[in-house]
Amino acid sequence: MKSEFRLLTRESVTKAKNVVVNPDEPADPEGGGGFAEWAMLTLQALRIELGTSYRQTIDLLSEMPGILEEIGLTRLPHFTVLRDWFEQISMKTYRAFLGESAEKHTGHAAIDSTGFDRDQPSRHYAQRAHYRVRTLKVTALVDVETLYVTDVHISTKTPSDFRIGPQVTRRNAGDLLSVAADRGYDDKAFRDELRANGIRPLIKHRIYWALDHAHNARMDRDRYNRRWMVETVFSSLKRTLGSAVRARSWHLEFREMVLKCAVYNLRRTVRYP
């Protein structure tokens, strides 16, 4: 029986090849050539799964010939090369990787947000880089039937939920049938946009008038009550992959958060095939 880590590696390779421009490129060309983008994307996913630094990741993988065989690597990059590739791979590719990892979805989704800590840097670094914001606001779109994260929005600020909601659902409009959300997403323009895209909004109204009670009473309770599945996903993410991001700059923290969600999805694929 294959180990879970080896199966996750195999899934990562498959998904990574589906999102890069040249999936047929050899993982590490002979003669000292460069590494393939899909191989580097796979190594980044394994680093998140292991929860280790770039140096530690390379050290651990050097003792795992079976994992290198799954990727097709005959040699490993220096840890600084792995670090540089993390930034070199575009956010578009990371998002495509997340989309590929969410292979099972029913179209019935829920949206909610939580906070992830930014790993505490030294005081010297914090003063030099004006590193003041200590948390990321992470908003996830989760399929309530399969618990896969289908999309994610990250911000170092705290924008209103009803402003984030349309950005996330707009990117996934073609795959959605319904979206459940709490009162923080209560906004007429958001509901109108969802309906215009053929998506049923399951968003509780804030109570200002008697009519708001009537709107809430007519809502599909079974679908709406599955909104808490997003909190389950956040809890699982934080327990298994950590509640903080390690990268120092905000654009790398965004990449790391998207990659965390992709690895979470890959874990579900391996454990619940």
Secondary structure by P-SEA (a helix, b strand, c coil): cccaaaaaaaaaaaaaaacccccccccccccbbbbbaaaaaaaaaaaaaacccaaaaaaaaaacaaaaaaacccccccaaaaaaaaaaccaaaaaaaaaaaacccccccccbbbbbbcccccaaaaaaacccccccccccccccccccccbbbbbcccccaaaaaaaaaaaccccccbbbbccccccaaaaaaaaaacbbbbcccccccaaaaaaaaacaaaaaaacaaaaaaaaaaaaccccccccccaaaaaaaaaaaaaaaaaaaaaacc
